[in-house]
Amino acid sequence: MVRGCRAAVLGDPDEIAERVAMMVRCGQIVAVDGSAILIAVESVCVRGDSPGAIRIATAVRQRLSADAIELKPFI
């Protein structure tokens, strides 16, 4: 799916934070068709050019911290 397709890019910070938390905790994402895709998460990137990028990054950080997931900088 390309970024220009409907539902390809999420915009709600809380929904994005929930999805990131599930990726990190459970090692899976939910595809557009509802199926689960197993993944190994090593890092999370919030695109700086996305509308609301600061709100999204803040929501993701708060959610991961609330779930006691350790955040580390890239070295």
C-alpha positions in Angstrom: 0.0 0.0 0.0 1.4 3.4 -0.9 1.2 6.5 1.3 -1.4 8.1 -1.1 -3.9 5.2 -0.6 -6.8 5.6 1.9 -5.8 4.3 5.3 -2.2 4.0 4.4 -1.1 6.7 6.8 -2.5 7.1 10.3 -2.9 10.5 11.9 -4.5 9.9 15.3 -1.6 10.1 17.9 -3.4 7.8 20.3 -4.1 5.1 17.7 -0.5 5.3 16.5 0.8 5.0 20.1 -1.4 1.9 20.6 -0.2 0.3 17.5 3.5 1.0 18.3 3.0 -0.4 21.8 1.5 -3.6 20.3 4.4 -3.9 17.9 6.9 -3.6 20.7 5.0 -5.7 23.3 3.6 -8.5 21.1 5.8 -8.4 18.0 3.0 -8.0 15.6 1.1 -5.5 13.6 -2.4 -5.7 12.2 -2.7 -5.4 8.4 -5.4 -3.4 6.6 -7.3 -6.7 6.0 -7.2 -7.5 9.7 -4.6 -10.2 9.6 -1.7 -10.2 12.1 1.8 -9.9 10.8 4.7 -11.0 13.0 7.6 -8.6 13.2 10.8 -8.0 15.2 10.9 -4.4 16.4 14.4 -2.9 16.8 13.5 0.8 16.5 10.5 3.1 15.9 10.6 6.1 13.6 8.1 9.0 13.5 8.5 10.9 10.2 9.2 14.5 10.9 7.3 15.6 7.9 4.0 13.9 9.0 1.3 16.3 10.1 1.2 16.3 13.8 4.7 14.6 14.1 5.4 16.2 17.5 2.1 15.1 18.9 2.6 11.6 17.5 6.1 11.3 18.9 4.9 12.6 22.3 2.0 10.1 22.4 4.2 7.2 21.4 6.8 8.1 24.1 4.2 8.5 26.8 2.6 5.2 25.9 5.8 3.2 25.8 6.9 4.8 29.1 3.5 4.0 30.7 4.0 0.4 29.6 7.4 0.4 31.3 9.2 -0.1 28.0 12.8 1.1 28.2 13.6 3.8 25.7 17.2 4.1 24.5 18.9 6.5 22.1 20.7 5.3 19.0 24.4 5.0 19.6 
